[in-house]
Amino acid sequence: MKRKHKAYLRLNIMSLFFAVVSFISVTLAWFAYSGLTNVSTEIGVKAWYIELEKNGQTVSNDIIISLSEIYPGMETVSETVNIKNLGDSDAEVSYKIISARILGDEKDNYIANDTTTKSEYIEDVLAHNYPFHININLNKGYTLAKGDENSFQVSISWPLDSDSNELDSIWGTEAYKFQLNEENKKSVDPDYQIRPSIQIVISVTAEQYLGTETSSDIRYDLGDEIWFDVQRNKLCYELSSTCIKTHIIDVNNKLGDETVTLLPDPNNIHLSSTYSDYNLTFETITKDWVVNTRPLLVQDVLKVITTDVMDSLLVRDGISDMIIGNLKYDNRMNTEIARAVSYNGYYKFVNEKFKFLSASDCYWANSEYDSENGFAIKKIDESHSKIYGELKSSTCNVIPVILVSKEKL
């Protein structure tokens, strides 16, 4: 590997500061349900109580996550906030980035609005546009009543080698200048509060679950197991050649979605073929099926594994591994796939977190890696699996994706 000579500066941050604000308008509140049949009918009232917990300790609505320093090659730091619904009304949970400031330059100061600078854009910038990466994930879009739990996670990472001498040098210089300027202000005015190098404000919101079309469908969570008969187009209860085990691969299925996306267990017996014969093999498998099907794509698998903002990685020879991060915004998914291919890289994920994707034998995604390879998935070892480029002349399993109408479930 070509040795890269770089001068790194540790950013002594008074903190990488996350304030989770306005978790709910009132933590201890009462929700009134109308349901009035006449003037004298009493309004039904239900308790509404959401609790946030970090490291086993209850925390307030304003959560500050501090990091004393950030630098290339640092251990990935993560903070997880557990969200408990102790009331007797289900809750919808969501988050938005309110603002973000990187050092002191105005162009790196982001304030969210509903038009030009949306929260989703800021989240994408923080995940991909700097040599350090800040990634966020909310486990699910709801928290059921009476003790159900959810989790909100933030990870901060800075690979030792970002593969850009220029970028590392620029940020090292800017970090030094920012710190020096803050210290100078403090020396002139002892009451001056030194600003952290990076500051992000996030609003996490819990609201009464109203069951609208955009609400998460609580019946269909990512990874849930479903046995489905592909010839009778209905649920089944005894595995057979047509009653197969599948798992949901929708990351956040909504009530307004008419179908659920299922992936058959990749460890069951499937037909195999070369990449060039994928379509023919796909048709052979599904010719007697009466359910709607389509090929598995690499994007399907990446959407799933990038919900892990700690251990799902892009691996490249001679360069530090990098957390894949949020790929939801705009064309980011295709941009990052192209980046992986340009480095002859592959994606790695933890088997324990995504058992329904792990298989000892390779299986194809019907997505081209490059002119000589197609994307495939298989175990690296008992701990990890990879999404990688497999020679098109190789033989891997073909696994159709099933699209099932919710009326059949």
Secondary structure, 3 states (H helix, E strand, C coil): CCCCCCCCCCEECCCCEEEEECCCCCCEEEEEECCCCCCCCCCEEEEEEEEEEECCEEECCCEEECCCEECCCCCCEEEEEEEEECCCCCEEEEEEEEEEEECCCHHHEEECCCCCCCHHHHHHHHHHCCCCEEEEEECCCEECCCCEEEEEEEEEECCCCCCCHHHHHHHHHHHHHHHHHHHHHHHHCCCCCCCCCEEEEEEEEEEECCCCCCCECCCCCCCCEEEEECCCCEECCCCCCCEEEEEECCCCCECCCCEEEEEECCCCCCCEECCCCHHHHHHHHHCCCCCEEECCCHHHHHHHHCCCCCCCEEEECCEEEEECCCCCCCCHHHHHHHHHHHCCCEEEEECCCCHHHCCCCCEEEEEECCCCEEEEEEECCCCEEEEEEEECCCCEECCCEEEEEHHHC
